[in-house]
Amino acid sequence: MTSWFRTLTTARAADLRLYCFPHAGGSAGAFAPLAAALAGGSPGGPAVAVAAAQYPGRQDRYRERAWEDIGAIADVLAAEIRARDEAVPYALFGHSMGALIAYETARRLERLPGAGPARLFVSGRDAPTTGPLATDRVRDDEALLAHIRRLGGTGSRVLDEPELMAMALPALRADYAALSAYVWSPGEPLSCPLTVLVGDADPLVTGAGAAAWRRLSAAATDIRLLRGGHFCLDDCREEVASLVRDALPAPV
């Protein structure tokens, strides 16, 4: 079976592993800047090894059909994390569509035998209990591409290259089909703590939607405001890396 994770950084005698889940149309490389910032470390801080999910239909999995089911994606990712039989604590970090996938993966991991995640980080997305976003449902490619341009970020530059855009469109269509079909199912709240990161100019996240994440965990939920739009993780990566390091369990 093709591995769904790509190693972005390793840490000798790692204290913790961070699994990252990219946005719609994104690839594992979207988390490379954050991984590099975390690799810089801080005196006395945890040594973090970073891996990111590579969904089918992009980069080295370009020839595979992109999936259109967030629950099915979470099933596979949870099973692969559990099969790795982590010897150190691990955490999950998902951005935008990846926030939903990371959350659903965390739910599955907590139901499986073995240790659940030490923390869940989500960014760029209202809590799933608030229902689908209006922008999850796009009527055609023109509307989809216009939406991606409005969000900005490094990924939107692909739209200026016709050949790259043609390669990216199938995965984008599938990801937005998955978003439009996703329905939150009630269940037990997570037992792990949550960190919610919100860009102060992110057009997709509301104050109420960010606050609603609190109801999805029985542990503490920390909501942090960052400067920037939907892809503020790129502009604030050192700040985000510091927030992640501070929120992770202290080395034993």
C-alpha positions in Angstrom: 0.0 0.0 0.0 1.3 3.5 -0.8 2.2 5.4 2.3 0.1 8.5 2.8 2.7 10.4 4.8 5.9 12.1 3.6 8.7 12.8 6.1 9.5 16.5 6.1 12.0 16.6 9.0 13.5 14.1 11.3 14.8 14.6 14.8 17.4 12.5 16.5 15.9 11.1 19.6 12.6 12.8 18.7 10.5 13.8 21.7 7.3 14.0 19.6 6.0 13.5 16.1 3.7 16.0 14.4 1.4 14.8 11.6 0.2 17.5 9.3 -2.8 17.6 7.0 -2.9 20.1 4.1 -5.6 22.3 2.6 -7.8 21.6 -0.4 -5.6 21.2 -3.5 -2.5 21.2 -1.2 0.2 18.7 -0.9 2.5 17.5 1.9 5.0 20.2 0.9 2.6 22.9 2.1 3.9 22.2 5.6 7.6 22.4 4.6 8.1 26.0 5.9 6.5 25.1 9.3 8.6 21.9 9.5 11.8 23.9 8.8 10.8 26.4 11.5 10.2 23.6 14.0 13.5 22.0 13.1 15.2 25.1 14.2 14.0 24.2 17.7 14.5 26.2 20.9 16.7 25.6 23.9 15.0 23.0 26.1 12.1 22.6 23.7 10.9 19.3 22.4 12.6 17.7 19.4 9.8 17.4 16.8 9.8 15.1 13.8 7.3 16.3 11.1 5.4 14.2 8.6 2.7 15.5 6.3 -0.2 13.7 4.5 0.1 13.3 0.8 -3.4 12.8 -0.6 -3.9 10.9 -3.8 -3.9 12.9 -7.0 -1.0 15.3 -6.4 2.8 15.5 -6.7 4.3 11.9 -6.5 0.7 10.5 -6.3 -0.5 12.5 -9.4 -1.5 9.4 -11.3 -3.8 8.2 -8.6 -7.5 9.2 -8.5 -8.2 11.9 -5.9 -10.6 10.8 -3.2 -13.9 12.6 -2.6 -14.7 11.4 0.9 -13.2 13.0 4.0 -14.3 10.1 6.3 -12.6 7.6 4.0 -9.4 9.6 4.0 -9.4 9.9 7.8 -10.0 6.1 8.0 -6.8 5.4 6.1 -4.7 8.1 7.8 -5.7 6.9 11.3 -4.9 3.3 10.4 -1.5 4.3 9.1 -0.6 6.3 12.2 -1.8 3.5 14.4 0.2 0.9 12.4 3.4 3.0 13.0 3.0 2.2 16.7 4.5 5.4 17.8 7.1 5.1 20.6 6.8 8.9 21.4 3.8 11.1 21.8 2.3 12.5 18.6 0.1 15.5 17.7 -2.0 16.4 14.6 -2.1 19.7 12.7 -4.6 20.4 10.0 -5.2 23.5 7.9 -8.5 24.4 6.2 -9.9 21.2 4.7 -7.0 19.5 6.5 -8.5 20.7 9.8 -11.6 18.6 9.1 -9.4 15.6 8.1 -7.2 16.0 11.2 -10.2 16.2 13.5 -11.8 13.1 12.0 -8.5 11.3 12.1 -8.2 12.2 15.8 -11.7 10.9 16.5 -10.8 7.6 14.9 -7.5 7.3 16.7 -9.2 7.8 20.1 -11.6 5.0 19.3 -8.8 2.6 18.3 -6.6 0.7 20.8 -3.5 2.6 21.7 -2.5 6.1 22.5 -4.5 9.0 21.0 -3.0 12.3 19.9 -1.4 14.5 22.6 -3.0 17.6 20.9 -4.9 18.6 17.9 -4.0 21.9 16.1 -6.5 23.3 13.6 -6.4 26.4 11.5 -8.3 28.1 8.7 -11.6 26.4 9.4 -14.8 26.9 11.4 -15.7 24.0 13.6 -17.6 21.3 11.6 -20.6 21.6 13.9 -21.4 24.9 12.3 -22.2 23.1 9.0 -20.6 23.5 5.5 -19.3 26.8 4.3 -21.0 28.5 1.4 -17.6 28.4 -0.4 -17.5 24.6 -0.1 -20.0 24.3 -2.9 -18.7 25.7 -6.2 -20.8 25.5 -9.3 -18.0 25.1 -11.9 -14.3 25.4 -12.5 -14.5 29.2 -13.1 -16.1 29.7 -9.6 -13.6 27.3 -8.0 -10.6 29.1 -9.5 -12.0 32.5 -8.6 -12.4 31.3 -5.0 -8.8 30.0 -4.9 -7.5 33.3 -6.2 -9.4 35.2 -3.5 -7.8 33.1 -0.8 -4.3 33.9 -2.1 -1.3 32.0 -0.7 1.5 30.4 -2.7 -0.9 27.8 -4.2 -2.8 30.4 -6.1 0.3 31.2 -8.2 -0.2 27.8 -9.9 -3.3 29.3 -11.5 -1.0 31.6 -13.6 0.6 28.6 -15.2 -1.8 26.8 -17.6 0.1 23.5 -17.5 0.3 23.5 -13.7 -3.3 24.5 -13.4 -4.4 21.6 -15.6 -2.5 19.3 -13.3 -4.0 20.8 -10.2 -7.6 21.0 -11.2 -8.6 17.3 -10.8 -7.4 17.3 -7.1 -9.1 20.6 -6.5 -12.4 19.4 -7.9 -12.2 16.2 -5.8 -11.3 18.1 -2.6 -14.2 20.5 -3.0 -16.5 17.6 -3.8 -15.3 16.1 -0.5 -16.0 19.3 1.4 -19.4 19.7 0.0 -20.4 16.1 0.9 -19.0 16.2 4.4 -21.5 16.1 7.2 -20.4 16.2 10.9 -21.7 13.2 12.9 -22.3 13.8 16.7 -20.2 11.7 19.0 -18.0 11.8 22.1 -15.8 14.9 22.4 -12.1 14.4 21.9 -10.1 13.8 25.1 -7.0 15.6 23.7 -6.6 19.4 24.0 -7.2 21.7 21.0 -5.3 24.7 19.6 -7.3 26.8 17.1 -5.3 29.2 15.0 -7.3 32.0 13.2 -6.0 34.7 10.8 -7.5 38.0 11.7 -8.3 38.6 8.0 -9.3 35.1 7.0 -12.5 35.3 5.1 -13.5 31.7 5.8 -13.4 31.7 9.6 -15.9 33.5 11.9 -15.5 34.2 15.6 -18.5 32.0 16.4 -17.1 29.2 14.1 -13.7 29.3 15.8 -15.3 29.3 19.3 -17.4 26.3 18.4 -14.3 24.1 18.4 -14.4 24.3 22.2 -17.4 22.0 22.2 -15.5 19.3 20.4 -13.0 18.5 23.1 -13.5 17.7 26.8 -10.0 19.1 27.4 -8.8 22.7 27.2 -9.1 24.6 23.9 -6.8 27.5 23.2 -7.8 30.0 20.4 -5.0 32.1 19.0 -5.4 35.1 16.6 -2.7 35.6 14.0 -2.1 38.5 11.6 -3.0 37.6 8.1 -5.5 35.9 5.8 -6.4 32.3 5.1 -2.7 31.3 4.6 -1.3 33.2 7.5 0.6 30.1 8.5 3.1 31.0 5.7 3.5 34.6 6.8 3.6 33.8 10.6 5.5 30.5 10.5 8.0 31.4 13.2 5.2 32.5 15.5 3.2 29.3 14.6 6.2 27.2 15.3 6.7 28.8 18.7 3.0 28.3 19.5 3.2 24.6 18.5 6.4 24.0 20.6 4.8 25.7 23.6 1.6 23.6 23.3 3.3 20.3 23.0 4.0 18.0 26.0 7.3 18.7 27.7 10.1 16.2 27.1 10.2 13.5 29.7 
